[in-house]
């Protein structure tokens, strides 16, 4: 029997009551992976989402110079949720950064639960919106940092400021 406490720590599921968490536990499964194991690659079908229970997962993209890590996710983070929204292919690679335990929730089963339990659906979708808004703000800040560095990296400090 799995300890459901990890779901109360996850931003996606912490607002669910006990009966709602049971519905999530019923459809999910624990997966243990070794360091370096690829969970999915960019372009793979989005078949579900993952909650990090123990260990860490690296989310990365391939560039001309090799792998570029976008984030390293630790408990209680989740990833793979974009498939729930747009049913598109994976947007990045997910690789176990170390030996890791994950809770995998298949997309079709989650959609069935969301269709059957509207209150649960609202709680999950609201939490998802909160997390995505936070991630967008963080991305905007990183983008502006990169933009600022690119603008000022080699410029003359006495020159007038360029307009964005």
PyMOL commands that place a pseudoatom at each C-alpha (Angstrom):
pseudoatom trace, name=CA, resn=UNK, resi=1, chain=A, elem=C, hetatm=0, pos=[0.000, 0.000, 0.000]
pseudoatom trace, name=CA, resn=UNK, resi=2, chain=A, elem=C, hetatm=0, pos=[1.342, 3.419, -0.953]
pseudoatom trace, name=CA, resn=UNK, resi=3, chain=A, elem=C, hetatm=0, pos=[1.514, 6.280, 1.553]
pseudoatom trace, name=CA, resn=UNK, resi=4, chain=A, elem=C, hetatm=0, pos=[-0.670, 9.062, 0.153]
pseudoatom trace, name=CA, resn=UNK, resi=5, chain=A, elem=C, hetatm=0, pos=[1.115, 11.766, 2.160]
pseudoatom trace, name=CA, resn=UNK, resi=6, chain=A, elem=C, hetatm=0, pos=[3.211, 12.765, -0.853]
pseudoatom trace, name=CA, resn=UNK, resi=7, chain=A, elem=C, hetatm=0, pos=[0.035, 13.912, -2.637]
pseudoatom trace, name=CA, resn=UNK, resi=8, chain=A, elem=C, hetatm=0, pos=[-0.693, 16.396, 0.162]
pseudoatom trace, name=CA, resn=UNK, resi=9, chain=A, elem=C, hetatm=0, pos=[2.705, 17.994, -0.535]
pseudoatom trace, name=CA, resn=UNK, resi=10, chain=A, elem=C, hetatm=0, pos=[2.235, 18.241, -4.307]
pseudoatom trace, name=CA, resn=UNK, resi=11, chain=A, elem=C, hetatm=0, pos=[1.056, 21.669, -5.483]
pseudoatom trace, name=CA, resn=UNK, resi=12, chain=A, elem=C, hetatm=0, pos=[-1.249, 19.911, -7.933]
pseudoatom trace, name=CA, resn=UNK, resi=13, chain=A, elem=C, hetatm=0, pos=[-3.053, 17.716, -5.399]
pseudoatom trace, name=CA, resn=UNK, resi=14, chain=A, elem=C, hetatm=0, pos=[-2.642, 19.345, -1.970]
pseudoatom trace, name=CA, resn=UNK, resi=15, chain=A, elem=C, hetatm=0, pos=[-6.127, 20.902, -2.041]
pseudoatom trace, name=CA, resn=UNK, resi=16, chain=A, elem=C, hetatm=0, pos=[-7.873, 17.576, -2.622]
pseudoatom trace, name=CA, resn=UNK, resi=17, chain=A, elem=C, hetatm=0, pos=[-9.745, 15.961, 0.241]
pseudoatom trace, name=CA, resn=UNK, resi=18, chain=A, elem=C, hetatm=0, pos=[-9.007, 12.378, 1.263]
pseudoatom trace, name=CA, resn=UNK, resi=19, chain=A, elem=C, hetatm=0, pos=[-11.658, 10.792, -0.978]
pseudoatom trace, name=CA, resn=UNK, resi=20, chain=A, elem=C, hetatm=0, pos=[-10.391, 12.784, -3.977]
pseudoatom trace, name=CA, resn=UNK, resi=21, chain=A, elem=C, hetatm=0, pos=[-6.780, 11.757, -3.277]
pseudoatom trace, name=CA, resn=UNK, resi=22, chain=A, elem=C, hetatm=0, pos=[-7.930, 8.138, -3.230]
pseudoatom trace, name=CA, resn=UNK, resi=23, chain=A, elem=C, hetatm=0, pos=[-9.265, 8.581, -6.771]
pseudoatom trace, name=CA, resn=UNK, resi=24, chain=A, elem=C, hetatm=0, pos=[-5.819, 9.760, -7.874]
pseudoatom trace, name=CA, resn=UNK, resi=25, chain=A, elem=C, hetatm=0, pos=[-4.068, 6.919, -6.046]
pseudoatom trace, name=CA, resn=UNK, resi=26, chain=A, elem=C, hetatm=0, pos=[-6.317, 4.355, -7.736]
pseudoatom trace, name=CA, resn=UNK, resi=27, chain=A, elem=C, hetatm=0, pos=[-5.304, 5.428, -11.239]
pseudoatom trace, name=CA, resn=UNK, resi=28, chain=A, elem=C, hetatm=0, pos=[-1.608, 6.092, -10.581]
pseudoatom trace, name=CA, resn=UNK, resi=29, chain=A, elem=C, hetatm=0, pos=[1.392, 3.849, -10.162]
pseudoatom trace, name=CA, resn=UNK, resi=30, chain=A, elem=C, hetatm=0, pos=[4.803, 4.160, -8.553]
pseudoatom trace, name=CA, resn=UNK, resi=31, chain=A, elem=C, hetatm=0, pos=[7.768, 3.916, -10.910]
pseudoatom trace, name=CA, resn=UNK, resi=32, chain=A, elem=C, hetatm=0, pos=[11.334, 3.569, -9.680]
pseudoatom trace, name=CA, resn=UNK, resi=33, chain=A, elem=C, hetatm=0, pos=[14.047, 4.640, -12.120]
pseudoatom trace, name=CA, resn=UNK, resi=34, chain=A, elem=C, hetatm=0, pos=[17.824, 4.617, -12.022]
pseudoatom trace, name=CA, resn=UNK, resi=35, chain=A, elem=C, hetatm=0, pos=[20.071, 7.656, -12.451]
pseudoatom trace, name=CA, resn=UNK, resi=36, chain=A, elem=C, hetatm=0, pos=[20.383, 8.545, -16.137]
pseudoatom trace, name=CA, resn=UNK, resi=37, chain=A, elem=C, hetatm=0, pos=[17.248, 6.678, -17.187]
pseudoatom trace, name=CA, resn=UNK, resi=38, chain=A, elem=C, hetatm=0, pos=[15.225, 8.550, -19.810]
pseudoatom trace, name=CA, resn=UNK, resi=39, chain=A, elem=C, hetatm=0, pos=[11.573, 8.924, -18.851]
pseudoatom trace, name=CA, resn=UNK, resi=40, chain=A, elem=C, hetatm=0, pos=[10.623, 10.495, -22.164]
pseudoatom trace, name=CA, resn=UNK, resi=41, chain=A, elem=C, hetatm=0, pos=[12.154, 12.427, -25.031]
pseudoatom trace, name=CA, resn=UNK, resi=42, chain=A, elem=C, hetatm=0, pos=[11.029, 15.613, -26.708]
pseudoatom trace, name=CA, resn=UNK, resi=43, chain=A, elem=C, hetatm=0, pos=[8.479, 14.644, -29.355]
pseudoatom trace, name=CA, resn=UNK, resi=44, chain=A, elem=C, hetatm=0, pos=[7.245, 11.521, -27.533]
pseudoatom trace, name=CA, resn=UNK, resi=45, chain=A, elem=C, hetatm=0, pos=[3.468, 11.321, -27.036]
pseudoatom trace, name=CA, resn=UNK, resi=46, chain=A, elem=C, hetatm=0, pos=[2.250, 12.970, -23.835]
pseudoatom trace, name=CA, resn=UNK, resi=47, chain=A, elem=C, hetatm=0, pos=[0.762, 9.970, -22.061]
pseudoatom trace, name=CA, resn=UNK, resi=48, chain=A, elem=C, hetatm=0, pos=[0.567, 11.202, -18.477]
pseudoatom trace, name=CA, resn=UNK, resi=49, chain=A, elem=C, hetatm=0, pos=[2.105, 13.239, -15.725]
pseudoatom trace, name=CA, resn=UNK, resi=50, chain=A, elem=C, hetatm=0, pos=[4.628, 12.473, -13.023]
pseudoatom trace, name=CA, resn=UNK, resi=51, chain=A, elem=C, hetatm=0, pos=[4.976, 13.514, -9.387]
pseudoatom trace, name=CA, resn=UNK, resi=52, chain=A, elem=C, hetatm=0, pos=[8.497, 13.288, -7.935]
pseudoatom trace, name=CA, resn=UNK, resi=53, chain=A, elem=C, hetatm=0, pos=[8.304, 11.301, -4.703]
pseudoatom trace, name=CA, resn=UNK, resi=54, chain=A, elem=C, hetatm=0, pos=[12.038, 10.815, -4.057]
pseudoatom trace, name=CA, resn=UNK, resi=55, chain=A, elem=C, hetatm=0, pos=[15.152, 11.806, -5.985]
pseudoatom trace, name=CA, resn=UNK, resi=56, chain=A, elem=C, hetatm=0, pos=[15.218, 14.297, -8.852]
pseudoatom trace, name=CA, resn=UNK, resi=57, chain=A, elem=C, hetatm=0, pos=[14.468, 14.615, -12.556]
pseudoatom trace, name=CA, resn=UNK, resi=58, chain=A, elem=C, hetatm=0, pos=[16.238, 16.821, -15.071]
pseudoatom trace, name=CA, resn=UNK, resi=59, chain=A, elem=C, hetatm=0, pos=[14.086, 18.516, -17.699]
pseudoatom trace, name=CA, resn=UNK, resi=60, chain=A, elem=C, hetatm=0, pos=[16.251, 19.405, -20.688]
pseudoatom trace, name=CA, resn=UNK, resi=61, chain=A, elem=C, hetatm=0, pos=[16.384, 20.208, -24.381]
pseudoatom trace, name=CA, resn=UNK, resi=62, chain=A, elem=C, hetatm=0, pos=[19.025, 19.296, -26.907]
pseudoatom trace, name=CA, resn=UNK, resi=63, chain=A, elem=C, hetatm=0, pos=[20.943, 22.152, -28.509]
pseudoatom trace, name=CA, resn=UNK, resi=64, chain=A, elem=C, hetatm=0, pos=[23.815, 22.378, -30.975]
pseudoatom trace, name=CA, resn=UNK, resi=65, chain=A, elem=C, hetatm=0, pos=[26.225, 22.189, -28.029]
pseudoatom trace, name=CA, resn=UNK, resi=66, chain=A, elem=C, hetatm=0, pos=[24.505, 19.261, -26.273]
pseudoatom trace, name=CA, resn=UNK, resi=67, chain=A, elem=C, hetatm=0, pos=[22.010, 18.917, -23.473]
pseudoatom trace, name=CA, resn=UNK, resi=68, chain=A, elem=C, hetatm=0, pos=[20.754, 22.128, -21.873]
pseudoatom trace, name=CA, resn=UNK, resi=69, chain=A, elem=C, hetatm=0, pos=[19.085, 21.585, -18.495]
pseudoatom trace, name=CA, resn=UNK, resi=70, chain=A, elem=C, hetatm=0, pos=[15.977, 23.733, -18.110]
pseudoatom trace, name=CA, resn=UNK, resi=71, chain=A, elem=C, hetatm=0, pos=[15.167, 22.595, -14.578]
pseudoatom trace, name=CA, resn=UNK, resi=72, chain=A, elem=C, hetatm=0, pos=[15.965, 19.979, -11.972]
pseudoatom trace, name=CA, resn=UNK, resi=73, chain=A, elem=C, hetatm=0, pos=[12.780, 18.919, -10.206]
pseudoatom trace, name=CA, resn=UNK, resi=74, chain=A, elem=C, hetatm=0, pos=[12.700, 17.478, -6.693]
pseudoatom trace, name=CA, resn=UNK, resi=75, chain=A, elem=C, hetatm=0, pos=[9.842, 16.393, -4.430]
pseudoatom trace, name=CA, resn=UNK, resi=76, chain=A, elem=C, hetatm=0, pos=[7.033, 17.430, -4.480]
pseudoatom trace, name=CA, resn=UNK, resi=77, chain=A, elem=C, hetatm=0, pos=[7.341, 18.789, -8.044]
pseudoatom trace, name=CA, resn=UNK, resi=78, chain=A, elem=C, hetatm=0, pos=[5.343, 17.433, -10.953]
pseudoatom trace, name=CA, resn=UNK, resi=79, chain=A, elem=C, hetatm=0, pos=[5.987, 17.434, -14.689]
pseudoatom trace, name=CA, resn=UNK, resi=80, chain=A, elem=C, hetatm=0, pos=[4.418, 16.222, -17.916]
pseudoatom trace, name=CA, resn=UNK, resi=81, chain=A, elem=C, hetatm=0, pos=[1.244, 18.170, -17.162]
pseudoatom trace, name=CA, resn=UNK, resi=82, chain=A, elem=C, hetatm=0, pos=[1.203, 20.023, -20.477]
pseudoatom trace, name=CA, resn=UNK, resi=83, chain=A, elem=C, hetatm=0, pos=[-0.252, 16.910, -22.117]
pseudoatom trace, name=CA, resn=UNK, resi=84, chain=A, elem=C, hetatm=0, pos=[-3.307, 17.298, -19.882]
pseudoatom trace, name=CA, resn=UNK, resi=85, chain=A, elem=C, hetatm=0, pos=[-3.938, 20.714, -21.402]
pseudoatom trace, name=CA, resn=UNK, resi=86, chain=A, elem=C, hetatm=0, pos=[-3.075, 20.400, -25.084]
pseudoatom trace, name=CA, resn=UNK, resi=87, chain=A, elem=C, hetatm=0, pos=[-2.552, 16.665, -25.741]
pseudoatom trace, name=CA, resn=UNK, resi=88, chain=A, elem=C, hetatm=0, pos=[0.582, 17.593, -27.716]
pseudoatom trace, name=CA, resn=UNK, resi=89, chain=A, elem=C, hetatm=0, pos=[3.879, 15.739, -27.834]
pseudoatom trace, name=CA, resn=UNK, resi=90, chain=A, elem=C, hetatm=0, pos=[6.452, 16.176, -25.081]
pseudoatom trace, name=CA, resn=UNK, resi=91, chain=A, elem=C, hetatm=0, pos=[8.185, 19.563, -25.234]
pseudoatom trace, name=CA, resn=UNK, resi=92, chain=A, elem=C, hetatm=0, pos=[11.458, 18.466, -23.602]
pseudoatom trace, name=CA, resn=UNK, resi=93, chain=A, elem=C, hetatm=0, pos=[13.400, 15.458, -22.349]
pseudoatom trace, name=CA, resn=UNK, resi=94, chain=A, elem=C, hetatm=0, pos=[12.946, 14.121, -18.799]
pseudoatom trace, name=CA, resn=UNK, resi=95, chain=A, elem=C, hetatm=0, pos=[15.889, 12.185, -17.352]
pseudoatom trace, name=CA, resn=UNK, resi=96, chain=A, elem=C, hetatm=0, pos=[16.365, 10.789, -13.845]
pseudoatom trace, name=CA, resn=UNK, resi=97, chain=A, elem=C, hetatm=0, pos=[19.093, 12.890, -12.263]
pseudoatom trace, name=CA, resn=UNK, resi=98, chain=A, elem=C, hetatm=0, pos=[19.630, 10.230, -9.597]
pseudoatom trace, name=CA, resn=UNK, resi=99, chain=A, elem=C, hetatm=0, pos=[17.798, 7.087, -8.467]
pseudoatom trace, name=CA, resn=UNK, resi=100, chain=A, elem=C, hetatm=0, pos=[14.228, 8.369, -8.298]
pseudoatom trace, name=CA, resn=UNK, resi=101, chain=A, elem=C, hetatm=0, pos=[10.735, 7.276, -7.284]
pseudoatom trace, name=CA, resn=UNK, resi=102, chain=A, elem=C, hetatm=0, pos=[7.896, 8.763, -9.309]
pseudoatom trace, name=CA, resn=UNK, resi=103, chain=A, elem=C, hetatm=0, pos=[4.134, 8.563, -9.181]
pseudoatom trace, name=CA, resn=UNK, resi=104, chain=A, elem=C, hetatm=0, pos=[2.870, 8.260, -12.753]
pseudoatom trace, name=CA, resn=UNK, resi=105, chain=A, elem=C, hetatm=0, pos=[-0.717, 9.212, -13.586]
pseudoatom trace, name=CA, resn=UNK, resi=106, chain=A, elem=C, hetatm=0, pos=[-1.836, 8.080, -17.063]
pseudoatom trace, name=CA, resn=UNK, resi=107, chain=A, elem=C, hetatm=0, pos=[-3.473, 10.858, -19.045]
pseudoatom trace, name=CA, resn=UNK, resi=108, chain=A, elem=C, hetatm=0, pos=[-6.571, 8.932, -20.164]
pseudoatom trace, name=CA, resn=UNK, resi=109, chain=A, elem=C, hetatm=0, pos=[-7.338, 7.735, -16.632]
pseudoatom trace, name=CA, resn=UNK, resi=110, chain=A, elem=C, hetatm=0, pos=[-6.858, 11.240, -15.236]
pseudoatom trace, name=CA, resn=UNK, resi=111, chain=A, elem=C, hetatm=0, pos=[-9.182, 12.653, -17.884]
pseudoatom trace, name=CA, resn=UNK, resi=112, chain=A, elem=C, hetatm=0, pos=[-11.794, 10.046, -16.903]
pseudoatom trace, name=CA, resn=UNK, resi=113, chain=A, elem=C, hetatm=0, pos=[-11.539, 11.048, -13.232]
pseudoatom trace, name=CA, resn=UNK, resi=114, chain=A, elem=C, hetatm=0, pos=[-11.778, 14.727, -14.169]
pseudoatom trace, name=CA, resn=UNK, resi=115, chain=A, elem=C, hetatm=0, pos=[-14.893, 14.018, -16.263]
pseudoatom trace, name=CA, resn=UNK, resi=116, chain=A, elem=C, hetatm=0, pos=[-16.528, 12.046, -13.441]
pseudoatom trace, name=CA, resn=UNK, resi=117, chain=A, elem=C, hetatm=0, pos=[-15.637, 14.299, -10.493]
pseudoatom trace, name=CA, resn=UNK, resi=118, chain=A, elem=C, hetatm=0, pos=[-16.189, 17.948, -11.380]
pseudoatom trace, name=CA, resn=UNK, resi=119, chain=A, elem=C, hetatm=0, pos=[-15.224, 19.365, -7.972]
pseudoatom trace, name=CA, resn=UNK, resi=120, chain=A, elem=C, hetatm=0, pos=[-11.949, 17.449, -8.097]
pseudoatom trace, name=CA, resn=UNK, resi=121, chain=A, elem=C, hetatm=0, pos=[-11.425, 18.674, -11.667]
pseudoatom trace, name=CA, resn=UNK, resi=122, chain=A, elem=C, hetatm=0, pos=[-11.824, 22.309, -10.634]
pseudoatom trace, name=CA, resn=UNK, resi=123, chain=A, elem=C, hetatm=0, pos=[-9.329, 21.886, -7.791]
pseudoatom trace, name=CA, resn=UNK, resi=124, chain=A, elem=C, hetatm=0, pos=[-6.732, 20.256, -10.044]
pseudoatom trace, name=CA, resn=UNK, resi=125, chain=A, elem=C, hetatm=0, pos=[-7.191, 22.707, -12.903]
pseudoatom trace, name=CA, resn=UNK, resi=126, chain=A, elem=C, hetatm=0, pos=[-7.041, 25.704, -10.561]
pseudoatom trace, name=CA, resn=UNK, resi=127, chain=A, elem=C, hetatm=0, pos=[-3.828, 24.376, -8.974]
pseudoatom trace, name=CA, resn=UNK, resi=128, chain=A, elem=C, hetatm=0, pos=[-2.418, 23.723, -12.437]
pseudoatom trace, name=CA, resn=UNK, resi=129, chain=A, elem=C, hetatm=0, pos=[-3.173, 27.320, -13.460]
pseudoatom trace, name=CA, resn=UNK, resi=130, chain=A, elem=C, hetatm=0, pos=[-1.425, 28.614, -10.333]
pseudoatom trace, name=CA, resn=UNK, resi=131, chain=A, elem=C, hetatm=0, pos=[1.707, 26.577, -11.023]
pseudoatom trace, name=CA, resn=UNK, resi=132, chain=A, elem=C, hetatm=0, pos=[1.777, 27.462, -14.718]
pseudoatom trace, name=CA, resn=UNK, resi=133, chain=A, elem=C, hetatm=0, pos=[1.405, 31.162, -13.880]
pseudoatom trace, name=CA, resn=UNK, resi=134, chain=A, elem=C, hetatm=0, pos=[4.314, 30.910, -11.443]
pseudoatom trace, name=CA, resn=UNK, resi=135, chain=A, elem=C, hetatm=0, pos=[6.451, 29.107, -14.040]
pseudoatom trace, name=CA, resn=UNK, resi=136, chain=A, elem=C, hetatm=0, pos=[5.587, 31.746, -16.648]
pseudoatom trace, name=CA, resn=UNK, resi=137, chain=A, elem=C, hetatm=0, pos=[6.646, 34.532, -14.273]
pseudoatom trace, name=CA, resn=UNK, resi=138, chain=A, elem=C, hetatm=0, pos=[9.954, 32.734, -13.609]
pseudoatom trace, name=CA, resn=UNK, resi=139, chain=A, elem=C, hetatm=0, pos=[10.495, 32.270, -17.338]
pseudoatom trace, name=CA, resn=UNK, resi=140, chain=A, elem=C, hetatm=0, pos=[9.797, 35.954, -17.953]
pseudoatom trace, name=CA, resn=UNK, resi=141, chain=A, elem=C, hetatm=0, pos=[12.373, 36.909, -15.324]
pseudoatom trace, name=CA, resn=UNK, resi=142, chain=A, elem=C, hetatm=0, pos=[14.979, 34.598, -16.887]
pseudoatom trace, name=CA, resn=UNK, resi=143, chain=A, elem=C, hetatm=0, pos=[14.194, 35.959, -20.332]
pseudoatom trace, name=CA, resn=UNK, resi=144, chain=A, elem=C, hetatm=0, pos=[14.630, 39.529, -19.137]
pseudoatom trace, name=CA, resn=UNK, resi=145, chain=A, elem=C, hetatm=0, pos=[17.942, 38.622, -17.490]
pseudoatom trace, name=CA, resn=UNK, resi=146, chain=A, elem=C, hetatm=0, pos=[19.193, 37.113, -20.738]
pseudoatom trace, name=CA, resn=UNK, resi=147, chain=A, elem=C, hetatm=0, pos=[17.876, 40.093, -22.697]
pseudoatom trace, name=CA, resn=UNK, resi=148, chain=A, elem=C, hetatm=0, pos=[19.644, 42.502, -20.339]
pseudoatom trace, name=CA, resn=UNK, resi=149, chain=A, elem=C, hetatm=0, pos=[22.927, 40.604, -20.585]
pseudoatom trace, name=CA, resn=UNK, resi=150, chain=A, elem=C, hetatm=0, pos=[22.660, 40.527, -24.375]
pseudoatom trace, name=CA, resn=UNK, resi=151, chain=A, elem=C, hetatm=0, pos=[21.916, 44.262, -24.471]
pseudoatom trace, name=CA, resn=UNK, resi=152, chain=A, elem=C, hetatm=0, pos=[24.696, 45.309, -22.113]
pseudoatom trace, name=CA, resn=UNK, resi=153, chain=A, elem=C, hetatm=0, pos=[27.246, 42.516, -22.381]
pseudoatom trace, name=CA, resn=UNK, resi=154, chain=A, elem=C, hetatm=0, pos=[29.769, 44.344, -24.519]
pseudoatom trace, name=CA, resn=UNK, resi=155, chain=A, elem=C, hetatm=0, pos=[28.412, 47.854, -24.622]
pseudoatom trace, name=CA, resn=UNK, resi=156, chain=A, elem=C, hetatm=0, pos=[30.101, 51.072, -23.610]
pseudoatom trace, name=CA, resn=UNK, resi=157, chain=A, elem=C, hetatm=0, pos=[28.943, 51.976, -20.068]
pseudoatom trace, name=CA, resn=UNK, resi=158, chain=A, elem=C, hetatm=0, pos=[28.860, 55.648, -21.051]
pseudoatom trace, name=CA, resn=UNK, resi=159, chain=A, elem=C, hetatm=0, pos=[26.630, 55.070, -24.096]
pseudoatom trace, name=CA, resn=UNK, resi=160, chain=A, elem=C, hetatm=0, pos=[22.907, 55.937, -23.936]
pseudoatom trace, name=CA, resn=UNK, resi=161, chain=A, elem=C, hetatm=0, pos=[20.565, 53.148, -22.902]
pseudoatom trace, name=CA, resn=UNK, resi=162, chain=A, elem=C, hetatm=0, pos=[18.944, 51.320, -25.822]
pseudoatom trace, name=CA, resn=UNK, resi=163, chain=A, elem=C, hetatm=0, pos=[15.198, 50.949, -25.789]
pseudoatom trace, name=CA, resn=UNK, resi=164, chain=A, elem=C, hetatm=0, pos=[13.821, 47.382, -25.700]
for i in range(1, 164): cmd.bond("trace and resi %d" % i, "trace and resi %d" % (i + 1))
show_as sticks, trace
zoom trace
